């Protein structure tokens, strides 16, 4: 389970350290019609080498603060820190 703080509408998609005890991820996509959520799922799937269907937003669908579950990832969540 990942505890995340998102910043949609950033210049590029990247991990930006910690924010209030959560991993902060900047997303290039804007928070319009689910684009930022989809960009988050795509980013996590790529970095963690997991299938998109195995990544699910558990809570915070419309919030910057999200809880995301990841199953079957080839890389550990710590790999996000070097992304």
N, CA, C and O atoms as a MOPAC input file, in Angstrom:
PM7 MOZYME 1SCF
protein

 N      0.85100 1    -1.17200 1     0.00000 1
 C      0.00000 1     0.00000 1     0.00000 1
 C      0.90100 1     1.24000 1     0.00000 1
 O      1.79900 1     1.36600 1     0.83200 1
 N      0.65300 1     2.13400 1    -0.92700 1
 C      1.42000 1     3.37100 1    -1.03300 1
 C      0.56400 1     4.53700 1    -0.55600 1
 O     -0.60200 1     4.65300 1    -0.93200 1
 N      1.13600 1     5.38600 1     0.25900 1
 C      0.49600 1     6.61800 1     0.70500 1
 C      1.12700 1     7.74800 1    -0.09900 1
 O      2.32100 1     8.01800 1     0.03700 1
 N      0.33200 1     8.40800 1    -0.93500 1
 C      0.87100 1     9.38400 1    -1.87700 1
 C      0.24100 1    10.75500 1    -1.72200 1
 O     -0.91000 1    10.88600 1    -1.30700 1
 N      1.01600 1    11.77300 1    -2.06100 1
 C      0.52000 1    13.14600 1    -2.21200 1
 C      0.84800 1    13.53800 1    -3.64900 1
 O      2.00600 1    13.49200 1    -4.06300 1
 N     -0.17500 1    13.92300 1    -4.40300 1
 C      0.01800 1    14.22800 1    -5.81900 1
 C     -0.04600 1    15.71800 1    -6.10700 1
 O     -0.75700 1    16.46900 1    -5.43900 1
 N      0.70400 1    16.12200 1    -7.10400 1
 C      0.67000 1    17.49600 1    -7.59900 1
 C      0.41100 1    17.44200 1    -9.09500 1
 O      1.35200 1    17.35400 1    -9.88400 1
 N     -0.86600 1    17.49500 1    -9.49700 1
 C     -1.17600 1    17.47400 1   -10.93100 1
 C     -0.82800 1    18.79800 1   -11.59800 1
 O     -0.74500 1    19.83200 1   -10.93600 1
 N     -0.62600 1    18.76100 1   -12.90600 1
 C     -0.33200 1    19.97300 1   -13.66500 1
 C      1.09900 1    20.44200 1   -13.52500 1
 O      1.39100 1    21.61600 1   -13.75300 1
 N      2.00300 1    19.53900 1   -13.15000 1
 C      3.41900 1    19.89100 1   -13.01100 1
 C      4.09000 1    19.92100 1   -14.38600 1
 O      3.50100 1    19.52100 1   -15.39000 1
 N      5.31400 1    20.39500 1   -14.40700 1
 C      6.06000 1    20.47500 1   -15.66300 1
 C      6.38000 1    19.09900 1   -16.23200 1
 O      6.39700 1    18.91200 1   -17.44900 1
 N      6.63400 1    18.13600 1   -15.34900 1
 C      6.90300 1    16.76400 1   -15.78700 1
 C      6.47600 1    15.79300 1   -14.69100 1
 O      6.27400 1    16.19000 1   -13.54300 1
 N      6.34400 1    14.54900 1   -15.04300 1
 C      5.96900 1    13.51500 1   -14.08400 1
 C      7.23100 1    12.98100 1   -13.43100 1
 O      8.15900 1    12.52600 1   -14.10000 1
 N      7.24000 1    13.05000 1   -12.07800 1
 C      8.42100 1    12.61700 1   -11.33000 1
 C      8.08400 1    12.47400 1    -9.85900 1
 O      7.07400 1    12.99400 1    -9.38500 1
 N      8.94300 1    11.76300 1    -9.14300 1
 C      8.85100 1    11.68700 1    -7.68900 1
 C      9.58200 1    12.89500 1    -7.13400 1
 O     10.68400 1    13.22400 1    -7.57500 1
 N      8.95400 1    13.56200 1    -6.15300 1
 C      9.53000 1    14.80400 1    -5.62500 1
 C      9.81200 1    14.72500 1    -4.12500 1
 O      9.75600 1    15.74400 1    -3.43700 1
 N     10.11400 1    13.53700 1    -3.61000 1
 C     10.45500 1    13.39600 1    -2.19900 1
 C      9.24100 1    13.12600 1    -1.33600 1
 O      8.28500 1    12.48200 1    -1.76700 1
 N      9.28900 1    13.63100 1    -0.10100 1
 C      8.20400 1    13.40100 1     0.85400 1
 C      7.43100 1    14.68200 1     1.11900 1
 O      7.97000 1    15.78500 1     1.02700 1
 N      6.16200 1    14.51400 1     1.44900 1
 C      5.29400 1    15.64300 1     1.79400 1
 C      4.33400 1    15.15400 1     2.86700 1
 O      3.43600 1    14.36200 1     2.58000 1
 N      4.51000 1    15.61200 1     4.09400 1
 C      3.62900 1    15.21300 1     5.18100 1
 C      3.61300 1    13.71600 1     5.43300 1
 O      2.56000 1    13.15100 1     5.72900 1
 N      4.76100 1    13.06700 1     5.32200 1
 C      4.85100 1    11.64300 1     5.56000 1
 C      4.40700 1    10.77100 1     4.39400 1
 O      4.39600 1     9.54500 1     4.50500 1
 N      4.04700 1    11.38500 1     3.29200 1
 C      3.63900 1    10.64000 1     2.09000 1
 C      4.63300 1    10.91000 1     0.97500 1
 O      5.30000 1    11.94400 1     0.95700 1
 N      4.72300 1     9.97200 1     0.05200 1
 C      5.57500 1    10.15200 1    -1.10900 1
 C      4.90100 1    11.13400 1    -2.05900 1
 O      3.75400 1    10.93200 1    -2.45700 1
 N      5.61200 1    12.19000 1    -2.42000 1
 C      5.04900 1    13.20600 1    -3.31000 1
 C      5.40900 1    12.88000 1    -4.75200 1
 O      6.57200 1    12.65300 1    -5.08500 1
 N      4.38400 1    12.86200 1    -5.60100 1
 C      4.58500 1    12.61600 1    -7.02500 1
 C      3.98400 1    13.77800 1    -7.80100 1
 O      2.81000 1    14.11100 1    -7.64200 1
 N      4.80400 1    14.38400 1    -8.63800 1
 C      4.32600 1    15.43600 1    -9.53600 1
 C      3.86400 1    14.76700 1   -10.82900 1
 O      4.54400 1    13.89000 1   -11.36200 1
 N      2.71100 1    15.18500 1   -11.32300 1
 C      2.16100 1    14.62800 1   -12.55100 1
 C      1.99300 1    15.71600 1   -13.58800 1
 O      1.45500 1    16.78300 1   -13.29400 1
 N      2.44400 1    15.45600 1   -14.78300 1
 C      2.29500 1    16.42500 1   -15.86400 1
 C      0.81900 1    16.60900 1   -16.21800 1
 O      0.39100 1    17.71100 1   -16.56100 1
 N      0.05200 1    15.54100 1   -16.13300 1
 C     -1.37300 1    15.59100 1   -16.47500 1
 C     -2.14200 1    16.45500 1   -15.48400 1
 O     -1.81400 1    16.50500 1   -14.29900 1
 N     -3.15700 1    17.12600 1   -15.98100 1
 C     -4.03100 1    17.94100 1   -15.14200 1
 C     -5.12500 1    17.06800 1   -14.54400 1
 O     -5.43900 1    16.00000 1   -15.07000 1
 N     -5.69000 1    17.52500 1   -13.46100 1
 C     -6.75900 1    16.79700 1   -12.77000 1
 C     -8.10400 1    17.08000 1   -13.43500 1
 O     -9.00200 1    17.65600 1   -12.82200 1
 N     -8.23000 1    16.67200 1   -14.68100 1
 C     -9.45000 1    16.88900 1   -15.45400 1
 C     -9.90100 1    15.54700 1   -16.03000 1
 O     -9.13900 1    14.87300 1   -16.72300 1
 N    -11.12100 1    15.17400 1   -15.74300 1
 C    -11.71800 1    13.94500 1   -16.29000 1
 C    -10.86300 1    12.70900 1   -16.03700 1
 O    -10.78000 1    11.82900 1   -16.89400 1
 N    -10.22900 1    12.63600 1   -14.87500 1
 C     -9.46000 1    11.45200 1   -14.50100 1
 C     -8.09300 1    11.32900 1   -15.14600 1
 O     -7.43500 1    10.29900 1   -15.00000 1
 N     -7.65200 1    12.36400 1   -15.85900 1
 C     -6.36300 1    12.29100 1   -16.55800 1
 C     -5.19500 1    12.12200 1   -15.58700 1
 O     -4.26300 1    11.36900 1   -15.86800 1
 N     -5.23500 1    12.81000 1   -14.45900 1
 C     -4.13600 1    12.70600 1   -13.49200 1
 C     -4.11400 1    11.31300 1   -12.86100 1
 O     -3.04100 1    10.74200 1   -12.66600 1
 N     -5.26900 1    10.76900 1   -12.54500 1
 C     -5.31900 1     9.41700 1   -11.98100 1
 C     -4.76200 1     8.40500 1   -12.97600 1
 O     -4.00600 1     7.51400 1   -12.59000 1
 N     -5.12000 1     8.52900 1   -14.23600 1
 C     -4.61700 1     7.60500 1   -15.25100 1
 C     -3.10600 1     7.76800 1   -15.41700 1
 O     -2.38800 1     6.77900 1   -15.56900 1
 N     -2.62400 1     9.00500 1   -15.38800 1
 C     -1.17900 1     9.25500 1   -15.49000 1
 C     -0.44700 1     8.63900 1   -14.30300 1
 O      0.65000 1     8.10200 1   -14.45600 1
 N     -1.05500 1     8.71500 1   -13.11900 1
 C     -0.45000 1     8.11200 1   -11.92900 1
 C     -0.34100 1     6.60100 1   -12.10400 1
 O      0.71600 1     6.02600 1   -11.84500 1
 N     -1.40600 1     5.96000 1   -12.53600 1
 C     -1.39300 1     4.50800 1   -12.72800 1
 C     -0.35600 1     4.10600 1   -13.77900 1
 O      0.35700 1     3.11800 1   -13.60100 1
 N     -0.27200 1     4.85800 1   -14.85800 1
 C      0.71300 1     4.58700 1   -15.90800 1
 C      2.14000 1     4.72100 1   -15.37300 1
 O      2.99800 1     3.87800 1   -15.63800 1
 N      2.37800 1     5.79300 1   -14.61900 1
 C      3.70200 1     6.05200 1   -14.04700 1
 C      4.10600 1     4.93700 1   -13.07900 1
 O      5.22100 1     4.42000 1   -13.15400 1
 N      3.20600 1     4.57200 1   -12.17900 1
 C      3.51100 1     3.51900 1   -11.20600 1
 C      3.74700 1     2.18200 1   -11.90500 1
 O      4.65500 1     1.44100 1   -11.52800 1
 N      2.95100 1     1.86900 1   -12.90700 1
 C      3.12200 1     0.61500 1   -13.64500 1
 C      4.49200 1     0.55600 1   -14.30800 1
 O      5.15400 1    -0.48200 1   -14.29500 1
 N      4.91200 1     1.67300 1   -14.88400 1
 C      6.20900 1     1.71600 1   -15.55900 1
 C      7.36500 1     1.58600 1   -14.56400 1
 O      8.26700 1     0.77100 1   -14.75800 1
 N      7.33500 1     2.38400 1   -13.51400 1
 C      8.45300 1     2.39900 1   -12.56300 1
 C      8.53300 1     1.09100 1   -11.77500 1
 O      9.62400 1     0.56100 1   -11.56100 1
 N      7.38200 1     0.57000 1   -11.34100 1
 C      7.37300 1    -0.63700 1   -10.52700 1
 C      7.32200 1    -1.91600 1   -11.35500 1
 O      7.35200 1    -3.02100 1   -10.81300 1
 N      7.24500 1    -1.75400 1   -12.66500 1
 C      7.15500 1    -2.88500 1   -13.59000 1
 C      6.01600 1    -3.81500 1   -13.18500 1
 O      6.21200 1    -5.00900 1   -12.96000 1
 N      4.83000 1    -3.23900 1   -13.10000 1
 C      3.62000 1    -3.98400 1   -12.74400 1
 C      2.58200 1    -3.78300 1   -13.84200 1
 O      2.66400 1    -2.83700 1   -14.62600 1
 N      1.61700 1    -4.67300 1   -13.88700 1
 C      0.52300 1    -4.51700 1   -14.84300 1
 C     -0.43600 1    -3.44900 1   -14.32300 1
 O     -0.68100 1    -3.35800 1   -13.12100 1
 N     -0.96600 1    -2.65500 1   -15.22200 1
 C     -1.88200 1    -1.57900 1   -14.83200 1
 C     -3.09500 1    -2.12200 1   -14.09400 1
 O     -3.62200 1    -1.45500 1   -13.20400 1
 N     -3.54800 1    -3.31700 1   -14.44800 1
 C     -4.71500 1    -3.89800 1   -13.79000 1
 C     -4.42600 1    -4.28200 1   -12.33800 1
 O     -5.35600 1    -4.49500 1   -11.55900 1
 N     -3.14100 1    -4.37100 1   -11.96700 1
 C     -2.76000 1    -4.73500 1   -10.60400 1
 C     -2.50700 1    -3.52300 1    -9.71600 1
 O     -2.07500 1    -3.66900 1    -8.57300 1
 N     -2.77300 1    -2.33200 1   -10.23400 1
 C     -2.60800 1    -1.10200 1    -9.46000 1
 C     -3.98200 1    -0.46700 1    -9.31500 1
 O     -4.68800 1    -0.25200 1   -10.30000 1
 N     -4.34900 1    -0.17000 1    -8.07500 1
 C     -5.69900 1     0.33800 1    -7.81400 1
 C     -5.65800 1     1.48000 1    -6.80600 1
 O     -4.98700 1     1.39100 1    -5.77800 1
 N     -6.38100 1     2.55100 1    -7.10900 1
 C     -6.53400 1     3.64700 1    -6.15500 1
 C     -7.58200 1     3.21100 1    -5.14600 1
 O     -8.76100 1     3.09200 1    -5.48000 1
 N     -7.15400 1     2.97100 1    -3.91500 1
 C     -8.04800 1     2.48500 1    -2.86500 1
 C     -8.85900 1     3.61300 1    -2.24200 1
 O    -10.03500 1     3.43600 1    -1.92400 1
 N     -8.23100 1     4.76800 1    -2.07100 1
 C     -8.95400 1     5.91900 1    -1.52800 1
 C     -8.32300 1     7.19800 1    -2.05200 1
 O     -7.14200 1     7.22800 1    -2.39800 1
 N     -9.13200 1     8.26100 1    -2.10500 1
 C     -8.64400 1     9.55200 1    -2.56800 1
 C     -8.78600 1     9.76300 1    -4.05700 1
 O     -8.00900 1    10.50700 1    -4.65600 1
 N     -9.75400 1     9.12800 1    -4.65500 1
 C     -9.96600 1     9.22800 1    -6.11200 1
 C     -9.98600 1    10.67900 1    -6.60300 1
 O     -9.45600 1    10.97600 1    -7.67300 1
 N    -10.59200 1    11.58000 1    -5.83000 1
 C    -10.69200 1    12.99100 1    -6.23600 1
 C     -9.84200 1    13.90400 1    -5.35600 1
 O    -10.05000 1    15.11800 1    -5.34400 1
 N     -8.90800 1    13.34400 1    -4.63600 1
 C     -8.07500 1    14.10700 1    -3.71000 1
 C     -6.61200 1    14.03900 1    -4.13300 1
 O     -6.21800 1    13.16500 1    -4.90600 1
 N     -5.82100 1    14.96100 1    -3.62400 1
 C     -4.37900 1    14.89600 1    -3.86300 1
 C     -3.74300 1    13.79800 1    -3.01200 1
 O     -2.69300 1    13.26000 1    -3.36200 1
 N     -4.39000 1    13.47200 1    -1.89000 1
 C     -3.89800 1    12.42600 1    -0.99000 1
 C     -4.55600 1    11.10900 1    -1.37300 1
 O     -5.77900 1    10.97400 1    -1.32700 1
 N     -3.73200 1    10.14100 1    -1.75000 1
 C     -4.26100 1     8.86700 1    -2.23200 1
 C     -3.58600 1     7.69600 1    -1.53700 1
 O     -2.43200 1     7.77200 1    -1.11400 1
 N     -4.34200 1     6.61400 1    -1.43600 1
 C     -3.81200 1     5.32000 1    -1.01900 1
 C     -3.93800 1     4.41500 1    -2.23200 1
 O     -5.02300 1     4.24600 1    -2.78900 1
 N     -2.81500 1     3.83500 1    -2.63400 1
 C     -2.78200 1     3.02300 1    -3.85100 1
 C     -2.20600 1     1.64700 1    -3.51100 1
 O     -1.15800 1     1.54100 1    -2.87400 1
 N     -2.90200 1     0.60600 1    -3.94200 1
 C     -2.38600 1    -0.75100 1    -3.74800 1
 C     -1.72600 1    -1.21500 1    -5.04200 1
 O     -2.18700 1    -0.91800 1    -6.14500 1
 N     -0.63200 1    -1.95300 1    -4.87000 1
 C      0.11200 1    -2.48100 1    -6.01700 1
 C      0.37500 1    -3.95700 1    -5.75200 1
 O      0.96400 1    -4.31600 1    -4.73300 1
 N     -0.05900 1    -4.80500 1    -6.66700 1
 C      0.17100 1    -6.23800 1    -6.56200 1
 C      1.07400 1    -6.68900 1    -7.69900 1
 O      1.02500 1    -6.13400 1    -8.79700 1
 N      1.89400 1    -7.69000 1    -7.43700 1
 C      2.68100 1    -8.31000 1    -8.49600 1
 C      3.71400 1    -7.43000 1    -9.15700 1
 O      4.02600 1    -7.62700 1   -10.33200 1
 N      4.25600 1    -6.46300 1    -8.43600 1
 C      5.28400 1    -5.58800 1    -9.01300 1
 C      6.62800 1    -6.31300 1    -9.05200 1
 O      6.97200 1    -7.04900 1    -8.12700 1
 N      7.37200 1    -6.10200 1   -10.11500 1
 C      8.70700 1    -6.69400 1   -10.24700 1
 C      9.74400 1    -5.90500 1    -9.46000 1
 O     10.78000 1    -6.44400 1    -9.07100 1
 N      9.46000 1    -4.62600 1    -9.22800 1
 C     10.39500 1    -3.77000 1    -8.48800 1
 C      9.75200 1    -3.33600 1    -7.17900 1
 O      8.53200 1    -3.19400 1    -7.09100 1
 N     10.57200 1    -3.12800 1    -6.17700 1
 C     10.10800 1    -2.72300 1    -4.85600 1
 C      9.64700 1    -1.26100 1    -4.87600 1
 O     10.11800 1    -0.47700 1    -5.70000 1
 N      8.73600 1    -0.89400 1    -3.98000 1
 C      8.27700 1     0.49500 1    -3.91100 1
 C      9.41800 1     1.50000 1    -3.69800 1
 O      9.30400 1     2.66200 1    -4.08700 1
 N     10.51100 1     1.04800 1    -3.08300 1
 C     11.64800 1     1.93400 1    -2.85900 1
 C     12.24000 1     2.42400 1    -4.17500 1
 O     12.92500 1     3.44600 1    -4.20000 1
 N     11.98800 1     1.71300 1    -5.26000 1
 C     12.51400 1     2.12600 1    -6.56200 1
 C     11.89000 1     3.43500 1    -7.02500 1
 O     12.43300 1     4.09600 1    -7.91100 1
 N     10.75500 1     3.82200 1    -6.43800 1
 C     10.14400 1     5.11000 1    -6.76500 1
 C     11.04500 1     6.26500 1    -6.37000 1
 O     11.02500 1     7.31400 1    -7.01400 1
 N     11.83100 1     6.08800 1    -5.32500 1
 C     12.69800 1     7.16500 1    -4.85200 1
 C     13.79300 1     7.50200 1    -5.85100 1
 O     14.34600 1     8.60100 1    -5.81400 1
 N     14.11100 1     6.58000 1    -6.73500 1
 C     15.13600 1     6.85000 1    -7.74000 1
 C     14.53100 1     7.13100 1    -9.10400 1
 O     15.25300 1     7.21900 1   -10.09700 1
 N     13.19900 1     7.27300 1    -9.16300 1
 C     12.51600 1     7.51200 1   -10.45100 1
 C     12.52000 1     8.97800 1   -10.80500 1
 O     11.99300 1     9.36200 1   -11.84900 1

